[in-house]
Amino acid sequence: MRLDHYQNGGHRLTTPLRRKPDGTFEEIDWDTAIAEVAARLAAVRDAYGGDKIFFYGGGGQGNHLGGAYSGALLRALGARYRSSALVQEKMGAG
């Protein structure tokens, strides 16, 4: 019933934001955001090893992209571990 509120609400971000040194945020384009995140993940992998990267995906109904794409990301980084909100939701059912 509230999907429209969350998906299309006026509070929703529509562009990536980067934190500035003073704590405020600036809008940046998607290519810049993706490149910066990729560079930071690669730096962690190179400094500490990919197995130190823990993938935490989304979860909940209608948010299963982590399951579809996390494997490729984990392999690319050499990471081994993943979790999501579904773990907390579904473990009691098991």
Sequence and secondary structure as in RCSB ss.txt:
>XXXX:A:sequence
MRLDHYQNGGHRLTTPLRRKPDGTFEEIDWDTAIAEVAARLAAVRDAYGGDKIFFYGGGGQGNHLGGAYSGALLR
ALGARYRSSALVQEKMGAG
>XXXX:A:secstr
  HHHHHH TT   S EEE TTS EEE  HHHHHHHHHHHHHHHHHHH GGG EEEE  STT  HHHHHHHHHHH
HHT  EEEEHHHHHHGGG 
